[in-house]
Amino acid sequence: MKNNPIKDLLPIQLPAPVFDCCGTVFEALKARRSSREISSKSIPLQILSDILWAAQGVNRPSGPFGIPGRTAGSASNSQEICVYVARQEGVYLYAPDPHQLSPVAAGDFRSLAIGVGQGLAGANAPIRLVYVVDTDQFKQAGFQEPGLYNVQIQKSYYFVDTGLIAQNVYMACAALDLAAWFHNCNKPALEKVLFLKPHQRALFGQTIGYAEE
């Protein structure tokens, strides 16, 4: 499949998240699970908006070190994890502020958001998220501690920070009665499709959608 960077894709302004539609956090925890049986039924834009806001949306204008705070923590509020959204028509980058999707590549690249050899589980799911680290963001962190420049410590930070976001997605999906599955991704292929720079690296994928009936 030839990659057409943007073609006719336009930015998608997401609706404001809805906060009074679900049960308690403990009910979501009770319902949280990984499910590979995900249908092709499309997800309404409002639901996608709610999930992305839960993932790493801005929840306060002034967080640690005066930087806007997000729903998922990060090392010294460096916010080094980027969330890409693979849909049938193309791949978008989620911008927490102003809560919108910016087109990155036209075409269906959902199959690349899963690791090689992981089979066809969730192959028809409408959405696959891709988590990408941008290590240059550590330079913008509010507290410039030495570990931000140590490669091994950087890894521990961005792996944990990805896990925080992925768990938020799991919780949101559980609350919204959707299925979710966190998994590996085809890193070399995605890095080409997403036009990643040397300081950016694809890490993991997460498939979301309605459970197969």
C-alpha positions as CSV (number, residue, x, y, z in Angstrom):
1,M,0.0,0.0,0.0
2,K,1.5,3.3,-1.1
3,N,1.6,6.0,1.6
4,N,-0.1,9.2,0.7
5,P,0.8,11.6,3.6
6,I,-2.5,13.5,3.9
7,K,-4.4,13.6,0.6
8,D,-7.9,14.8,1.4
9,L,-7.8,14.3,5.1
10,L,-8.8,17.2,7.3
11,P,-8.3,17.9,11.0
12,I,-11.1,16.5,13.2
13,Q,-12.2,18.8,16.0
14,L,-13.3,16.5,18.8
15,P,-16.4,17.4,20.8
16,A,-15.9,18.2,24.4
17,P,-15.8,15.1,26.6
18,V,-18.9,14.1,28.5
19,F,-18.2,13.6,32.2
20,D,-21.6,12.4,33.6
21,C,-22.2,9.3,31.4
22,C,-20.6,6.5,33.4
23,G,-20.4,4.8,36.7
24,T,-17.7,4.9,39.4
25,V,-14.0,4.3,39.0
26,F,-14.4,1.1,41.0
27,E,-17.1,-0.2,38.6
28,A,-14.7,0.5,35.7
29,L,-11.9,-1.4,37.5
30,K,-14.2,-4.3,38.0
31,A,-15.1,-4.4,34.3
32,R,-11.5,-3.7,33.0
33,R,-10.1,-6.6,30.9
34,S,-8.2,-7.3,27.7
35,S,-10.4,-8.5,24.8
36,R,-9.1,-9.5,21.4
37,E,-12.7,-10.2,20.1
38,I,-13.5,-6.7,18.7
39,S,-16.1,-6.0,16.0
40,S,-15.9,-3.7,13.0
41,K,-18.7,-1.5,14.3
42,S,-17.7,2.1,14.2
43,I,-17.2,4.2,17.3
44,P,-19.1,7.5,17.5
45,L,-17.0,10.6,17.5
46,Q,-18.2,11.5,20.9
47,I,-17.1,8.2,22.3
48,L,-13.7,8.5,20.6
49,S,-13.4,12.0,22.1
50,D,-14.1,10.7,25.6
51,I,-11.5,8.0,25.3
52,L,-8.8,10.2,24.0
53,W,-9.4,12.8,26.7
54,A,-9.2,10.0,29.2
55,A,-6.0,8.9,27.6
56,Q,-4.0,12.1,28.0
57,G,-6.4,15.1,27.7
58,V,-5.8,18.4,29.4
59,N,-7.6,18.3,32.8
60,R,-6.3,21.6,34.3
61,P,-4.7,24.7,32.7
62,S,-1.8,24.8,35.2
63,G,-0.2,21.6,36.2
64,P,3.3,20.8,37.5
65,F,5.8,23.5,36.7
66,G,3.1,25.7,35.2
67,I,2.6,23.4,32.2
68,P,-1.0,22.3,31.5
69,G,-1.8,19.1,33.4
70,R,-3.0,16.0,31.7
71,T,-5.1,13.0,32.8
72,A,-1.9,10.8,32.7
73,G,1.2,11.7,34.5
74,S,4.7,11.9,33.0
75,A,8.3,12.3,34.1
76,S,8.6,15.9,35.4
77,N,5.5,16.6,33.2
78,S,7.6,16.2,30.1
79,Q,4.5,14.8,28.2
80,E,6.8,12.8,26.0
81,I,4.2,10.2,24.8
82,C,2.2,11.0,21.6
83,V,-1.0,9.2,20.8
84,Y,-1.7,8.4,17.1
85,V,-5.1,7.2,16.0
86,A,-5.3,4.7,13.1
87,R,-8.7,4.7,11.4
88,Q,-9.8,3.2,8.2
89,E,-9.3,6.4,6.2
90,G,-5.9,7.4,7.7
91,V,-3.8,8.0,10.7
92,Y,-4.1,11.1,12.9
93,L,-2.1,12.6,15.8
94,Y,-4.1,13.5,18.9
95,A,-3.4,17.0,20.1
96,P,-4.6,17.3,23.7
97,D,-4.8,21.0,23.4
98,P,-7.0,22.0,21.4
99,H,-8.4,18.4,21.7
100,Q,-8.4,17.5,18.0
101,L,-7.0,15.0,15.6
102,S,-4.4,16.2,13.0
103,P,-4.0,14.1,9.8
104,V,-0.6,12.4,9.4
105,A,-1.1,9.8,6.6
106,A,-4.0,8.9,4.3
107,G,-4.8,5.1,4.0
108,D,-5.6,2.2,6.2
109,F,-2.6,1.4,8.3
110,R,-4.4,-0.2,11.2
111,S,-2.7,-3.6,10.5
112,L,0.7,-2.0,11.3
113,A,-0.5,-1.0,14.8
114,I,-0.2,-4.6,15.9
115,G,3.0,-6.7,16.2
116,V,4.3,-9.0,13.6
117,G,3.1,-12.5,14.3
118,Q,0.3,-11.5,16.6
119,G,-2.4,-12.9,14.3
120,L,-5.6,-11.4,13.1
121,A,-7.1,-10.7,16.5
122,G,-9.1,-7.5,16.4
123,A,-8.2,-7.1,12.7
124,N,-11.5,-5.4,11.9
125,A,-11.6,-3.1,14.9
126,P,-12.4,0.6,13.9
127,I,-9.6,2.2,16.0
128,R,-6.1,1.3,16.8
129,L,-4.0,3.6,18.9
130,V,-0.2,3.9,18.5
131,Y,2.0,5.2,21.3
132,V,5.1,7.0,20.3
133,V,7.8,8.5,22.5
134,D,9.5,11.8,21.6
135,T,12.6,11.9,23.7
136,D,13.3,15.6,22.8
137,Q,10.4,16.4,25.1
138,F,12.6,15.5,28.1
139,K,14.5,18.7,27.3
140,Q,11.2,20.6,28.0
141,A,10.5,18.9,31.3
142,G,9.8,21.2,34.2
143,F,12.4,19.7,36.5
144,Q,15.7,19.0,34.7
145,E,17.0,16.1,36.7
146,P,20.0,14.0,35.4
147,G,17.9,10.9,34.7
148,L,16.1,12.7,31.9
149,Y,19.3,12.4,29.8
150,N,20.3,8.8,30.8
151,V,19.1,6.5,28.0
152,Q,18.2,3.6,30.4
153,I,16.4,5.9,32.8
154,Q,14.6,7.5,29.9
155,K,13.3,4.0,28.9
156,S,11.9,3.4,32.4
157,Y,10.2,6.8,32.3
158,Y,8.5,6.4,28.9
159,F,7.5,2.8,29.4
160,V,5.8,3.7,32.7
161,D,4.2,6.8,31.2
162,T,2.8,4.8,28.2
163,G,1.4,2.3,30.7
164,L,-0.4,5.1,32.6
165,I,-2.0,6.3,29.3
166,A,-2.9,2.8,28.3
167,Q,-4.6,2.0,31.6
168,N,-6.6,5.2,31.3
169,V,-7.8,3.9,27.9
170,Y,-8.7,0.6,29.5
171,M,-10.7,2.3,32.2
172,A,-12.5,4.6,29.8
173,C,-13.4,1.6,27.5
174,A,-14.6,-0.4,30.5
175,A,-16.8,2.5,31.6
176,L,-18.1,3.0,28.1
177,D,-18.8,-0.7,27.5
178,L,-16.1,-1.0,24.9
179,A,-13.4,-3.7,24.5
180,A,-9.7,-2.9,24.5
181,W,-6.4,-4.7,24.0
182,F,-2.9,-3.4,24.7
183,H,-0.2,-5.0,22.5
184,N,3.0,-4.7,20.5
185,C,3.2,-2.9,17.1
186,N,5.1,-3.1,13.9
187,K,7.7,-0.5,14.9
188,P,9.8,-0.3,11.7
189,A,6.8,0.0,9.4
190,L,5.1,2.6,11.6
191,E,8.1,4.7,11.9
192,K,8.0,5.1,8.1
193,V,4.3,5.7,7.8
194,L,4.2,8.2,10.6
195,F,7.4,10.0,9.4
196,L,9.0,9.7,12.8
197,K,12.2,11.6,13.4
198,P,15.4,10.1,15.0
199,H,14.2,11.2,18.5
200,Q,10.8,9.6,18.1
201,R,10.1,5.9,18.4
202,A,6.9,3.7,18.1
203,L,6.4,1.7,21.3
204,F,3.0,-0.1,21.5
205,G,-0.4,-0.3,20.1
206,Q,-3.9,-0.5,21.7
207,T,-7.0,-1.8,19.8
208,I,-10.4,-0.5,20.9
209,G,-13.9,-1.0,19.7
210,Y,-17.2,-2.8,20.5
211,A,-16.9,-6.4,21.6
212,E,-17.9,-9.1,19.1
213,E,-21.5,-10.3,19.9
